[in-house]
Amino acid sequence: MWQRNNGRAEEELQIKFTGYLIQAIRRTQRDYLKALYAYSNQETLTDTIFAVSQTLEQEVMERLPLWEKIESSALLYALKQLDERERYVFLARVLDKRPFDVIGVQLGLSYKGTAAVYYRAIRKLKKSIEGVNGYDI
Amino acid sequence: MTFEQMLRRAKAGDHEAITSILLMYRPLLLKYAVINGRLDEDLYQELCITLMRAIDLFRI
């Protein structure tokens, strides 16, 4: 077995070789750690994507049809009593926060006409909710 | 056998010489293969390959 460097002049070559080797090793180590770091970053990225997909799932759950989400059965009943146009105007106004003129353009109504439909719908809803609550369904 | 002889034989592809150089530098390689207090075996492999390449590339 080779003996360790004991300081003799002829082993200068070994000292040089060791220096050369250490430099090469440091470079390899640095590249390796860099690759490892990039890899772990990718891993975190995948994790985030996974997390995002989870929230997407939650979002889908949140986008259930309206009638699955309404907790008040009285409100649900009242909404069912409205006709199609009144319900559309009411939901567009309340949920999507669309202004009357936009809804009006979509339905072929004027601003005033849309507002009238909306307030009529509100009145109907109030009336039927009060009625339903009176019977306590 | 001096180090120079051994290195020349290793350069020529003498397996025995390569092995003894590898054994000689093993502690050094192990020292550099430790990351966060744990020995990274993949890095150790890489460093062994680096040593082989250093033997080939080193100019005497």
N, CA and C atoms of all chains as a GROMACS GRO file, in nm:
protein
  591
    1MET      N    1   0.083  -0.120   0.000
    1MET     CA    2   0.000   0.000   0.000
    1MET      C    3   0.087   0.125   0.000
    2TRP      N    4   0.040   0.224  -0.068
    2TRP     CA    5   0.112   0.350  -0.079
    2TRP      C    6   0.114   0.424   0.055
    3GLN      N    7   0.229   0.486   0.083
    3GLN     CA    8   0.237   0.564   0.206
    3GLN      C    9   0.200   0.709   0.177
    4ARG      N   10   0.151   0.769   0.280
    4ARG     CA   11   0.114   0.910   0.263
    4ARG      C   12   0.238   0.996   0.239
    5ASN      N   13   0.211   1.112   0.181
    5ASN     CA   14   0.319   1.205   0.149
    5ASN      C   15   0.399   1.238   0.275
    6ASN      N   16   0.530   1.212   0.272
    6ASN     CA   17   0.612   1.246   0.390
    6ASN      C   18   0.703   1.364   0.362
    7GLY      N   19   0.672   1.441   0.259
    7GLY     CA   20   0.743   1.566   0.238
    7GLY      C   21   0.866   1.555   0.152
    8ARG      N   22   0.890   1.440   0.096
    8ARG     CA   23   1.009   1.426   0.012
    8ARG      C   24   0.987   1.494  -0.123
    9ALA      N   25   1.097   1.541  -0.181
    9ALA     CA   26   1.089   1.622  -0.301
    9ALA      C   27   1.030   1.546  -0.419
   10GLU      N   28   1.055   1.415  -0.428
   10GLU     CA   29   1.008   1.341  -0.546
   10GLU      C   30   0.857   1.322  -0.544
   11GLU      N   31   0.795   1.355  -0.430
   11GLU     CA   32   0.650   1.340  -0.425
   11GLU      C   33   0.578   1.469  -0.460
   12GLU      N   34   0.655   1.561  -0.511
   12GLU     CA   35   0.595   1.687  -0.556
   12GLU      C   36   0.483   1.661  -0.655
   13LEU      N   37   0.506   1.560  -0.738
   13LEU     CA   38   0.407   1.523  -0.838
   13LEU      C   39   0.273   1.486  -0.772
   14GLN      N   40   0.284   1.413  -0.662
   14GLN     CA   41   0.160   1.372  -0.595
   14GLN      C   42   0.086   1.494  -0.540
   15ILE      N   43   0.165   1.589  -0.488
   15ILE     CA   44   0.102   1.710  -0.435
   15ILE      C   45   0.028   1.783  -0.547
   16LYS      N   46   0.094   1.792  -0.662
   16LYS     CA   47   0.032   1.858  -0.777
   16LYS      C   48  -0.094   1.784  -0.818
   17PHE      N   49  -0.081   1.651  -0.824
   17PHE     CA   50  -0.196   1.571  -0.865
   17PHE      C   51  -0.312   1.590  -0.768
   18THR      N   52  -0.279   1.592  -0.638
   18THR     CA   53  -0.384   1.610  -0.538
   18THR      C   54  -0.453   1.744  -0.555
   19GLY      N   55  -0.374   1.848  -0.580
   19GLY     CA   56  -0.432   1.980  -0.602
   19GLY      C   57  -0.523   1.981  -0.723
   20TYR      N   58  -0.475   1.918  -0.829
   20TYR     CA   59  -0.554   1.908  -0.952
   20TYR      C   60  -0.685   1.834  -0.926
   21LEU      N   61  -0.672   1.723  -0.852
   21LEU     CA   62  -0.789   1.640  -0.822
   21LEU      C   63  -0.890   1.716  -0.737
   22ILE      N   64  -0.839   1.789  -0.638
   22ILE     CA   65  -0.931   1.861  -0.549
   22ILE      C   66  -1.010   1.965  -0.628
   23GLN      N   67  -0.940   2.030  -0.721
   23GLN     CA   68  -1.012   2.129  -0.803
   23GLN      C   69  -1.123   2.061  -0.884
   24ALA      N   70  -1.087   1.948  -0.947
   24ALA     CA   71  -1.186   1.874  -1.027
   24ALA      C   72  -1.302   1.828  -0.941
   25ILE      N   73  -1.269   1.782  -0.820
   25ILE     CA   74  -1.373   1.732  -0.728
   25ILE      C   75  -1.467   1.845  -0.688
   26ARG      N   76  -1.408   1.961  -0.659
   26ARG     CA   77  -1.493   2.075  -0.620
   26ARG      C   78  -1.589   2.111  -0.733
   27ARG      N   79  -1.537   2.106  -0.857
   27ARG     CA   80  -1.621   2.139  -0.971
   27ARG      C   81  -1.735   2.037  -0.984
   28THR      N   82  -1.700   1.911  -0.971
   28THR     CA   83  -1.802   1.805  -0.981
   28THR      C   84  -1.908   1.823  -0.872
   29GLN      N   85  -1.857   1.850  -0.751
   29GLN     CA   86  -1.949   1.867  -0.639
   29GLN      C   87  -2.044   1.984  -0.664
   30ARG      N   88  -1.988   2.093  -0.715
   30ARG     CA   89  -2.070   2.211  -0.739
   30ARG      C   90  -2.177   2.181  -0.845
   31ASP      N   91  -2.135   2.114  -0.954
   31ASP     CA   92  -2.232   2.081  -1.060
   31ASP      C   93  -2.339   1.987  -1.006
   32TYR      N   94  -2.294   1.892  -0.924
   32TYR     CA   95  -2.389   1.794  -0.870
   32TYR      C   96  -2.492   1.864  -0.782
   33LEU      N   97  -2.443   1.954  -0.695
   33LEU     CA   98  -2.535   2.025  -0.605
   33LEU      C   99  -2.631   2.113  -0.683
   34LYS      N  100  -2.577   2.172  -0.790
   34LYS     CA  101  -2.663   2.257  -0.874
   34LYS      C  102  -2.775   2.174  -0.935
   35ALA      N  103  -2.736   2.057  -0.988
   35ALA     CA  104  -2.835   1.968  -1.048
   35ALA      C  105  -2.937   1.924  -0.944
   36LEU      N  106  -2.887   1.894  -0.824
   36LEU     CA  107  -2.975   1.850  -0.716
   36LEU      C  108  -3.074   1.961  -0.682
   37TYR      N  109  -3.022   2.083  -0.676
   37TYR     CA  110  -3.106   2.198  -0.641
   37TYR      C  111  -3.214   2.219  -0.747
   38ALA      N  112  -3.172   2.211  -0.876
   38ALA     CA  113  -3.268   2.228  -0.985
   38ALA      C  114  -3.375   2.120  -0.976
   39TYR      N  115  -3.330   1.999  -0.943
   39TYR     CA  116  -3.425   1.887  -0.934
   39TYR      C  117  -3.524   1.911  -0.821
   40SER      N  118  -3.472   1.955  -0.706
   40SER     CA  119  -3.562   1.977  -0.593
   40SER      C  120  -3.659   2.091  -0.624
   41ASN      N  121  -3.611   2.189  -0.703
   41ASN     CA  122  -3.701   2.297  -0.744
   41ASN      C  123  -3.814   2.244  -0.830
   42GLN      N  124  -3.776   2.152  -0.922
   42GLN     CA  125  -3.879   2.091  -1.007
   42GLN      C  126  -3.980   2.018  -0.921
   43GLU      N  127  -3.925   1.948  -0.819
   43GLU     CA  128  -4.014   1.874  -0.730
   43GLU      C  129  -4.114   1.968  -0.664
   44THR      N  130  -4.064   2.080  -0.617
   44THR     CA  131  -4.154   2.175  -0.553
   44THR      C  132  -4.258   2.222  -0.654
   45LEU      N  133  -4.213   2.244  -0.778
   45LEU     CA  134  -4.306   2.288  -0.881
   45LEU      C  135  -4.418   2.187  -0.899
   46THR      N  136  -4.379   2.059  -0.910
   46THR     CA  137  -4.482   1.957  -0.926
   46THR      C  138  -4.578   1.961  -0.808
   47ASP      N  139  -4.520   1.982  -0.690
   47ASP     CA  140  -4.606   1.989  -0.572
   47ASP      C  141  -4.707   2.103  -0.587
   48THR      N  142  -4.657   2.217  -0.634
   48THR     CA  143  -4.748   2.331  -0.648
   48THR      C  144  -4.857   2.300  -0.749
   49ILE      N  145  -4.815   2.235  -0.860
   49ILE     CA  146  -4.915   2.201  -0.962
   49ILE      C  147  -5.021   2.112  -0.901
   50PHE      N  148  -4.972   2.016  -0.821
   50PHE     CA  149  -5.066   1.925  -0.756
   50PHE      C  150  -5.162   2.003  -0.666
   51ALA      N  151  -5.101   2.097  -0.589
   51ALA     CA  152  -5.184   2.178  -0.500
   51ALA      C  153  -5.287   2.257  -0.580
   52VAL      N  154  -5.242   2.313  -0.695
   52VAL     CA  155  -5.333   2.391  -0.779
   52VAL      C  156  -5.446   2.303  -0.828
   53SER      N  157  -5.412   2.180  -0.867
   53SER     CA  158  -5.517   2.091  -0.917
   53SER      C  159  -5.616   2.060  -0.805
   54GLN      N  160  -5.564   2.054  -0.683
   54GLN     CA  161  -5.655   2.032  -0.572
   54GLN      C  162  -5.752   2.148  -0.559
   55THR      N  163  -5.698   2.269  -0.570
   55THR     CA  164  -5.788   2.382  -0.557
   55THR      C  165  -5.884   2.386  -0.676
   56LEU      N  166  -5.837   2.339  -0.793
   56LEU     CA  167  -5.926   2.332  -0.908
   56LEU      C  168  -6.045   2.241  -0.875
   57GLU      N  169  -6.011   2.132  -0.808
   57GLU     CA  170  -6.117   2.040  -0.768
   57GLU      C  171  -6.217   2.113  -0.678
   58GLN      N  172  -6.160   2.188  -0.585
   58GLN     CA  173  -6.247   2.264  -0.495
   58GLN      C  174  -6.331   2.363  -0.574
   59GLU      N  175  -6.264   2.424  -0.675
   59GLU     CA  176  -6.338   2.520  -0.756
   59GLU      C  177  -6.455   2.455  -0.825
   60VAL      N  178  -6.429   2.335  -0.879
   60VAL     CA  179  -6.537   2.262  -0.946
   60VAL      C  180  -6.651   2.238  -0.848
   61MET      N  181  -6.611   2.200  -0.725
   61MET     CA  182  -6.714   2.177  -0.623
   61MET      C  183  -6.794   2.305  -0.600
   62GLU      N  184  -6.719   2.417  -0.607
   62GLU     CA  185  -6.788   2.544  -0.583
   62GLU      C  186  -6.881   2.580  -0.697
   63ARG      N  187  -6.851   2.525  -0.816
   63ARG     CA  188  -6.934   2.560  -0.932
   63ARG      C  189  -7.048   2.463  -0.953
   64LEU      N  190  -7.092   2.406  -0.847
   64LEU     CA  191  -7.210   2.321  -0.856
   64LEU      C  192  -7.327   2.407  -0.902
   65PRO      N  193  -7.429   2.343  -0.962
   65PRO     CA  194  -7.546   2.420  -1.000
   65PRO      C  195  -7.602   2.497  -0.881
   66LEU      N  196  -7.661   2.609  -0.915
   66LEU     CA  197  -7.707   2.702  -0.812
   66LEU      C  198  -7.799   2.634  -0.711
   67TRP      N  199  -7.890   2.552  -0.763
   67TRP     CA  200  -7.989   2.494  -0.672
   67TRP      C  201  -7.928   2.395  -0.573
   68GLU      N  202  -7.801   2.352  -0.602
   68GLU     CA  203  -7.732   2.266  -0.505
   68GLU      C  204  -7.672   2.348  -0.393
   69LYS      N  205  -7.653   2.477  -0.419
   69LYS     CA  206  -7.581   2.560  -0.322
   69LYS      C  207  -7.674   2.639  -0.232
   70ILE      N  208  -7.793   2.667  -0.281
   70ILE     CA  209  -7.882   2.752  -0.202
   70ILE      C  210  -7.926   2.677  -0.077
   71GLU      N  211  -7.895   2.735   0.035
   71GLU     CA  212  -7.923   2.665   0.160
   71GLU      C  213  -8.066   2.690   0.206
   72SER      N  214  -8.115   2.808   0.174
   72SER     CA  215  -8.249   2.840   0.220
   72SER      C  216  -8.352   2.778   0.126
   73SER      N  217  -8.429   2.685   0.178
   73SER     CA  218  -8.528   2.620   0.093
   73SER      C  219  -8.638   2.719   0.054
   74ALA      N  220  -8.659   2.818   0.142
   74ALA     CA  221  -8.760   2.919   0.110
   74ALA      C  222  -8.719   2.998  -0.013
   75LEU      N  223  -8.592   3.038  -0.018
   75LEU     CA  224  -8.542   3.114  -0.133
   75LEU      C  225  -8.550   3.028  -0.259
   76LEU      N  226  -8.513   2.902  -0.245
   76LEU     CA  227  -8.517   2.812  -0.360
   76LEU      C  228  -8.659   2.803  -0.416
   77TYR      N  229  -8.751   2.785  -0.327
   77TYR     CA  230  -8.892   2.775  -0.366
   77TYR      C  231  -8.936   2.904  -0.435
   78ALA      N  232  -8.894   3.018  -0.375
   78ALA     CA  233  -8.934   3.146  -0.431
   78ALA      C  234  -8.875   3.165  -0.570
   79LEU      N  235  -8.749   3.124  -0.588
   79LEU     CA  236  -8.686   3.137  -0.719
   79LEU      C  237  -8.758   3.053  -0.823
   80LYS      N  238  -8.808   2.939  -0.779
   80LYS     CA  239  -8.878   2.852  -0.874
   80LYS      C  240  -9.011   2.913  -0.916
   81GLN      N  241  -9.065   3.000  -0.830
   81GLN     CA  242  -9.193   3.062  -0.864
   81GLN      C  243  -9.178   3.169  -0.972
   82LEU      N  244  -9.057   3.224  -0.985
   82LEU     CA  245  -9.036   3.330  -1.085
   82LEU      C  246  -9.040   3.271  -1.225
   83ASP      N  247  -9.072   3.359  -1.321
   83ASP     CA  248  -9.058   3.307  -1.458
   83ASP      C  249  -8.914   3.323  -1.505
   84GLU      N  250  -8.884   3.260  -1.618
   84GLU     CA  251  -8.746   3.247  -1.664
   84GLU      C  252  -8.673   3.381  -1.673
   85ARG      N  253  -8.745   3.480  -1.731
   85ARG     CA  254  -8.680   3.608  -1.754
   85ARG      C  255  -8.652   3.680  -1.623
   86GLU      N  256  -8.747   3.676  -1.533
   86GLU     CA  257  -8.727   3.742  -1.404
   86GLU      C  258  -8.611   3.679  -1.327
   87ARG      N  259  -8.606   3.544  -1.333
   87ARG     CA  260  -8.499   3.475  -1.262
   87ARG      C  261  -8.364   3.513  -1.322
   88TYR      N  262  -8.361   3.518  -1.456
   88TYR     CA  263  -8.234   3.551  -1.522
   88TYR      C  264  -8.187   3.690  -1.481
   89VAL      N  265  -8.279   3.788  -1.487
   89VAL     CA  266  -8.242   3.925  -1.452
   89VAL      C  267  -8.196   3.932  -1.307
   90PHE      N  268  -8.271   3.866  -1.219
   90PHE     CA  269  -8.239   3.870  -1.076
   90PHE      C  270  -8.100   3.812  -1.050
   91LEU      N  271  -8.072   3.692  -1.110
   91LEU     CA  272  -7.942   3.628  -1.083
   91LEU      C  273  -7.828   3.705  -1.148
   92ALA      N  274  -7.854   3.759  -1.268
   92ALA     CA  275  -7.748   3.835  -1.335
   92ALA      C  276  -7.712   3.959  -1.253
   93ARG      N  277  -7.814   4.018  -1.197
   93ARG     CA  278  -7.791   4.139  -1.119
   93ARG      C  279  -7.725   4.107  -0.985
   94VAL      N  280  -7.775   4.004  -0.917
   94VAL     CA  281  -7.730   3.978  -0.780
   94VAL      C  282  -7.599   3.900  -0.778
   95LEU      N  283  -7.590   3.795  -0.862
   95LEU     CA  284  -7.470   3.710  -0.855
   95LEU      C  285  -7.358   3.764  -0.942
   96ASP      N  286  -7.391   3.799  -1.068
   96ASP     CA  287  -7.284   3.844  -1.159
   96ASP      C  288  -7.260   3.993  -1.150
   97LYS      N  289  -7.346   4.064  -1.078
   97LYS     CA  290  -7.331   4.208  -1.058
   97LYS      C  291  -7.324   4.282  -1.192
   98ARG      N  292  -7.407   4.235  -1.288
   98ARG     CA  293  -7.409   4.303  -1.418
   98ARG      C  294  -7.505   4.421  -1.409
   99PRO      N  295  -7.469   4.531  -1.471
   99PRO     CA  296  -7.559   4.647  -1.468
   99PRO      C  297  -7.683   4.621  -1.554
  100PHE      N  298  -7.789   4.698  -1.527
  100PHE     CA  299  -7.917   4.678  -1.596
  100PHE      C  300  -7.903   4.694  -1.746
  101ASP      N  301  -7.822   4.793  -1.791
  101ASP     CA  302  -7.817   4.815  -1.936
  101ASP      C  303  -7.757   4.695  -2.009
  102VAL      N  304  -7.657   4.629  -1.946
  102VAL     CA  305  -7.596   4.510  -2.008
  102VAL      C  306  -7.698   4.397  -2.016
  103ILE      N  307  -7.765   4.372  -1.903
  103ILE     CA  308  -7.868   4.267  -1.902
  103ILE      C  309  -7.975   4.299  -2.005
  104GLY      N  310  -8.010   4.428  -2.011
  104GLY     CA  311  -8.114   4.472  -2.103
  104GLY      C  312  -8.078   4.444  -2.247
  105VAL      N  313  -7.954   4.472  -2.284
  105VAL     CA  314  -7.909   4.445  -2.421
  105VAL      C  315  -7.922   4.297  -2.451
  106GLN      N  316  -7.887   4.214  -2.353
  106GLN     CA  317  -7.892   4.070  -2.375
  106GLN      C  318  -8.035   4.021  -2.394
  107LEU      N  319  -8.128   4.084  -2.324
  107LEU     CA  320  -8.266   4.036  -2.330
  107LEU      C  321  -8.352   4.116  -2.428
  108GLY      N  322  -8.295   4.219  -2.489
  108GLY     CA  323  -8.373   4.304  -2.578
  108GLY      C  324  -8.466   4.397  -2.501
  109LEU      N  325  -8.422   4.440  -2.383
  109LEU     CA  326  -8.503   4.530  -2.302
  109LEU      C  327  -8.427   4.661  -2.284
  110SER      N  328  -8.501   4.766  -2.250
  110SER     CA  329  -8.434   4.891  -2.217
  110SER      C  330  -8.385   4.884  -2.073
  111TYR      N  331  -8.308   4.985  -2.033
  111TYR     CA  332  -8.262   4.992  -1.894
  111TYR      C  333  -8.381   4.991  -1.799
  112LYS      N  334  -8.476   5.074  -1.832
  112LYS     CA  335  -8.594   5.086  -1.744
  112LYS      C  336  -8.670   4.955  -1.737
  113GLY      N  337  -8.684   4.892  -1.855
  113GLY     CA  338  -8.758   4.766  -1.861
  113GLY      C  339  -8.691   4.661  -1.774
  114THR      N  340  -8.557   4.654  -1.784
  114THR     CA  341  -8.483   4.556  -1.705
  114THR      C  342  -8.500   4.584  -1.557
  115ALA      N  343  -8.487   4.712  -1.522
  115ALA     CA  344  -8.504   4.749  -1.381
  115ALA      C  345  -8.641   4.710  -1.332
  116ALA      N  346  -8.739   4.731  -1.414
  116ALA     CA  347  -8.876   4.696  -1.375
  116ALA      C  348  -8.888   4.546  -1.352
  117VAL      N  349  -8.832   4.468  -1.444
  117VAL     CA  350  -8.836   4.321  -1.427
  117VAL      C  351  -8.768   4.282  -1.297
  118TYR      N  352  -8.652   4.348  -1.271
  118TYR     CA  353  -8.574   4.315  -1.152
  118TYR      C  354  -8.654   4.343  -1.026
  119TYR      N  355  -8.713   4.464  -1.020
  119TYR     CA  356  -8.783   4.499  -0.896
  119TYR      C  357  -8.911   4.419  -0.879
  120ARG      N  358  -8.970   4.382  -0.993
  120ARG     CA  359  -9.087   4.295  -0.983
  120ARG      C  360  -9.046   4.159  -0.926
  121ALA      N  361  -8.930   4.110  -0.977
  121ALA     CA  362  -8.880   3.981  -0.928
  121ALA      C  363  -8.854   3.988  -0.778
  122ILE      N  364  -8.792   4.100  -0.734
  122ILE     CA  365  -8.764   4.115  -0.591
  122ILE      C  366  -8.893   4.109  -0.510
  123ARG      N  367  -8.993   4.184  -0.560
  123ARG     CA  368  -9.122   4.187  -0.488
  123ARG      C  369  -9.181   4.048  -0.478
  124LYS      N  370  -9.177   3.976  -0.593
  124LYS     CA  371  -9.232   3.840  -0.594
  124LYS      C  372  -9.158   3.750  -0.495
  125LEU      N  373  -9.027   3.764  -0.498
  125LEU     CA  374  -8.946   3.680  -0.408
  125LEU      C  375  -8.982   3.707  -0.263
  126LYS      N  376  -8.990   3.836  -0.229
  126LYS     CA  377  -9.023   3.875  -0.092
  126LYS      C  378  -9.155   3.812  -0.051
  127LYS      N  379  -9.250   3.830  -0.143
  127LYS     CA  380  -9.386   3.784  -0.113
  127LYS      C  381  -9.386   3.633  -0.091
  128SER      N  382  -9.322   3.562  -0.185
  128SER     CA  383  -9.332   3.416  -0.171
  128SER      C  384  -9.247   3.365  -0.056
  129ILE      N  385  -9.136   3.434  -0.025
  129ILE     CA  386  -9.057   3.389   0.091
  129ILE      C  387  -9.136   3.410   0.218
  130GLU      N  388  -9.200   3.528   0.225
  130GLU     CA  389  -9.280   3.553   0.345
  130GLU      C  390  -9.392   3.451   0.357
  131GLY      N  391  -9.453   3.422   0.242
  131GLY     CA  392  -9.561   3.323   0.243
  131GLY      C  393  -9.513   3.188   0.288
  132VAL      N  394  -9.397   3.146   0.232
  132VAL     CA  395  -9.343   3.014   0.265
  132VAL      C  396  -9.303   3.009   0.411
  133ASN      N  397  -9.241   3.118   0.458
  133ASN     CA  398  -9.198   3.120   0.598
  133ASN      C  399  -9.319   3.114   0.690
  134GLY      N  400  -9.428   3.177   0.643
  134GLY     CA  401  -9.550   3.171   0.721
  134GLY      C  402  -9.597   3.027   0.738
  135TYR      N  403  -9.586   2.947   0.629
  135TYR     CA  404  -9.628   2.807   0.640
  135TYR      C  405  -9.520   2.719   0.702
  136ASP      N  406  -9.397   2.776   0.706
  136ASP     CA  407  -9.285   2.705   0.768
  136ASP      C  408  -9.262   2.567   0.704
  137ILE      N  409  -9.223   2.575   0.576
  137ILE     CA  410  -9.193   2.449   0.507
  137ILE      C  411  -9.062   2.391   0.558
  138MET      N  412   0.724   0.141  -0.515
  138MET     CA  413   0.675   0.213  -0.634
  138MET      C  414   0.643   0.358  -0.597
  139THR      N  415   0.698   0.450  -0.671
  139THR     CA  416   0.670   0.591  -0.642
  139THR      C  417   0.532   0.626  -0.697
  140PHE      N  418   0.486   0.741  -0.655
  140PHE     CA  419   0.354   0.784  -0.703
  140PHE      C  420   0.355   0.804  -0.853
  141GLU      N  421   0.467   0.856  -0.905
  141GLU     CA  422   0.475   0.882  -1.048
  141GLU      C  423   0.459   0.753  -1.127
  142GLN      N  424   0.530   0.650  -1.083
  142GLN     CA  425   0.519   0.520  -1.152
  142GLN      C  426   0.375   0.470  -1.150
  143MET      N  427   0.316   0.480  -1.032
  143MET     CA  428   0.180   0.432  -1.017
  143MET      C  429   0.085   0.511  -1.108
  144LEU      N  430   0.106   0.643  -1.112
  144LEU     CA  431   0.018   0.728  -1.193
  144LEU      C  432   0.036   0.694  -1.342
  145ARG      N  433   0.159   0.671  -1.382
  145ARG     CA  434   0.183   0.636  -1.522
  145ARG      C  435   0.116   0.504  -1.557
  146ARG      N  436   0.126   0.408  -1.468
  146ARG     CA  437   0.062   0.278  -1.494
  146ARG      C  438  -0.089   0.293  -1.498
  147ALA      N  439  -0.141   0.378  -1.407
  147ALA     CA  440  -0.287   0.401  -1.406
  147ALA      C  441  -0.331   0.466  -1.537
  148LYS      N  442  -0.252   0.559  -1.583
  148LYS     CA  443  -0.282   0.626  -1.710
  148LYS      C  444  -0.283   0.526  -1.824
  149ALA      N  445  -0.194   0.428  -1.816
  149ALA     CA  446  -0.186   0.326  -1.921
  149ALA      C  447  -0.303   0.228  -1.912
  150GLY      N  448  -0.377   0.234  -1.800
  150GLY     CA  449  -0.495   0.150  -1.789
  150GLY      C  450  -0.474   0.028  -1.699
  151ASP      N  451  -0.373   0.034  -1.613
  151ASP     CA  452  -0.348  -0.076  -1.520
  151ASP      C  453  -0.451  -0.070  -1.407
  152HIS      N  454  -0.535  -0.173  -1.403
  152HIS     CA  455  -0.645  -0.170  -1.307
  152HIS      C  456  -0.596  -0.167  -1.163
  153GLU      N  457  -0.488  -0.241  -1.138
  153GLU     CA  458  -0.436  -0.248  -1.002
  153GLU      C  459  -0.392  -0.108  -0.956
  154ALA      N  460  -0.323  -0.039  -1.044
  154ALA     CA  461  -0.273   0.095  -1.011
  154ALA      C  462  -0.391   0.191  -0.990
  155ILE      N  463  -0.490   0.182  -1.077
  155ILE     CA  464  -0.608   0.268  -1.062
  155ILE      C  465  -0.674   0.242  -0.928
  156THR      N  466  -0.687   0.113  -0.894
  156THR     CA  467  -0.751   0.078  -0.767
  156THR      C  468  -0.674   0.134  -0.649
  157SER      N  469  -0.542   0.124  -0.654
  157SER     CA  470  -0.466   0.172  -0.537
  157SER      C  471  -0.472   0.324  -0.528
  158ILE      N  472  -0.477   0.394  -0.643
  158ILE     CA  473  -0.493   0.540  -0.636
  158ILE      C  474  -0.631   0.574  -0.579
  159LEU      N  475  -0.730   0.499  -0.624
  159LEU     CA  476  -0.867   0.521  -0.575
  159LEU      C  477  -0.873   0.500  -0.424
  160LEU      N  478  -0.807   0.393  -0.378
  160LEU     CA  479  -0.807   0.365  -0.234
  160LEU      C  480  -0.733   0.475  -0.158
  161MET      N  481  -0.625   0.524  -0.220
  161MET     CA  482  -0.546   0.629  -0.157
  161MET      C  483  -0.629   0.756  -0.138
  162TYR      N  484  -0.711   0.787  -0.240
  162TYR     CA  485  -0.786   0.913  -0.235
  162TYR      C  486  -0.929   0.896  -0.181
  163ARG      N  487  -0.962   0.773  -0.141
  163ARG     CA  488  -1.096   0.746  -0.092
  163ARG      C  489  -1.139   0.840   0.022
  164PRO      N  490  -1.055   0.861   0.123
  164PRO     CA  491  -1.097   0.951   0.232
  164PRO      C  492  -1.129   1.091   0.183
  165LEU      N  493  -1.048   1.138   0.084
  165LEU     CA  494  -1.073   1.271   0.029
  165LEU      C  495  -1.209   1.275  -0.041
  166LEU      N  496  -1.233   1.170  -0.123
  166LEU     CA  497  -1.360   1.165  -0.197
  166LEU      C  498  -1.478   1.159  -0.099
  167LEU      N  499  -1.462   1.078   0.006
  167LEU     CA  500  -1.570   1.066   0.104
  167LEU      C  501  -1.596   1.199   0.172
  168LYS      N  502  -1.488   1.271   0.200
  168LYS     CA  503  -1.503   1.400   0.266
  168LYS      C  504  -1.587   1.495   0.180
  169TYR      N  505  -1.560   1.492   0.048
  169TYR     CA  506  -1.634   1.584  -0.039
  169TYR      C  507  -1.773   1.531  -0.075
  170ALA      N  508  -1.799   1.404  -0.044
  170ALA     CA  509  -1.928   1.346  -0.081
  170ALA      C  510  -2.031   1.363   0.031
  171VAL      N  511  -1.991   1.426   0.140
  171VAL     CA  512  -2.083   1.444   0.252
  171VAL      C  513  -2.160   1.574   0.234
  172ILE      N  514  -2.293   1.563   0.227
  172ILE     CA  515  -2.376   1.682   0.215
  172ILE      C  516  -2.468   1.688   0.337
  173ASN      N  517  -2.466   1.800   0.404
  173ASN     CA  518  -2.548   1.819   0.524
  173ASN      C  519  -2.528   1.706   0.624
  174GLY      N  520  -2.402   1.666   0.639
  174GLY     CA  521  -2.371   1.564   0.738
  174GLY      C  522  -2.408   1.422   0.697
  175ARG      N  523  -2.457   1.405   0.572
  175ARG     CA  524  -2.490   1.269   0.527
  175ARG      C  525  -2.413   1.237   0.400
  176LEU      N  526  -2.366   1.112   0.392
  176LEU     CA  527  -2.291   1.071   0.273
  176LEU      C  528  -2.387   1.052   0.156
  177ASP      N  529  -2.363   1.129   0.050
  177ASP     CA  530  -2.445   1.115  -0.070
  177ASP      C  531  -2.374   1.017  -0.163
  178GLU      N  532  -2.430   0.896  -0.176
  178GLU     CA  533  -2.360   0.792  -0.251
  178GLU      C  534  -2.352   0.824  -0.399
  179ASP      N  535  -2.453   0.891  -0.451
  179ASP     CA  536  -2.449   0.930  -0.593
  179ASP      C  537  -2.332   1.027  -0.617
  180LEU      N  538  -2.320   1.122  -0.525
  180LEU     CA  539  -2.211   1.218  -0.539
  180LEU      C  540  -2.077   1.147  -0.528
  181TYR      N  541  -2.070   1.048  -0.436
  181TYR     CA  542  -1.946   0.972  -0.421
  181TYR      C  543  -1.910   0.904  -0.553
  182GLN      N  544  -2.010   0.846  -0.618
  182GLN     CA  545  -1.987   0.783  -0.749
  182GLN      C  546  -1.933   0.885  -0.849
  183GLU      N  547  -1.997   1.001  -0.849
  183GLU     CA  548  -1.955   1.107  -0.942
  183GLU      C  549  -1.808   1.143  -0.916
  184LEU      N  550  -1.773   1.150  -0.787
  184LEU     CA  551  -1.637   1.191  -0.753
  184LEU      C  552  -1.538   1.082  -0.793
  185CYS      N  553  -1.578   0.956  -0.782
  185CYS     CA  554  -1.490   0.847  -0.827
  185CYS      C  555  -1.465   0.861  -0.977
  186ILE      N  556  -1.573   0.891  -1.051
  186ILE     CA  557  -1.558   0.910  -1.196
  186ILE      C  558  -1.466   1.028  -1.224
  187THR      N  559  -1.483   1.134  -1.142
  187THR     CA  560  -1.396   1.252  -1.159
  187THR      C  561  -1.250   1.213  -1.138
  188LEU      N  562  -1.226   1.128  -1.037
  188LEU     CA  563  -1.089   1.085  -1.010
  188LEU      C  564  -1.031   1.011  -1.132
  189MET      N  565  -1.111   0.921  -1.190
  189MET     CA  566  -1.065   0.847  -1.309
  189MET      C  567  -1.030   0.945  -1.420
  190ARG      N  568  -1.118   1.043  -1.438
  190ARG     CA  569  -1.093   1.139  -1.546
  190ARG      C  570  -0.969   1.222  -1.516
  191ALA      N  571  -0.952   1.255  -1.387
  191ALA     CA  572  -0.835   1.334  -1.348
  191ALA      C  573  -0.707   1.255  -1.378
  192ILE      N  574  -0.711   1.123  -1.351
  192ILE     CA  575  -0.594   1.040  -1.382
  192ILE      C  576  -0.563   1.046  -1.530
  193ASP      N  577  -0.670   1.039  -1.613
  193ASP     CA  578  -0.649   1.043  -1.758
  193ASP      C  579  -0.597   1.179  -1.804
  194LEU      N  580  -0.654   1.285  -1.747
  194LEU     CA  581  -0.629   1.418  -1.801
  194LEU      C  582  -0.504   1.485  -1.742
  195PHE      N  583  -0.461   1.438  -1.625
  195PHE     CA  584  -0.347   1.502  -1.559
  195PHE      C  585  -0.220   1.483  -1.642
  196ARG      N  586  -0.148   1.595  -1.665
  196ARG     CA  587  -0.023   1.585  -1.744
  196ARG      C  588   0.096   1.577  -1.651
  197ILE      N  589   0.170   1.470  -1.663
  197ILE     CA  590   0.285   1.451  -1.574
  197ILE      C  591   0.402   1.538  -1.623
   0.00000   0.00000   0.00000
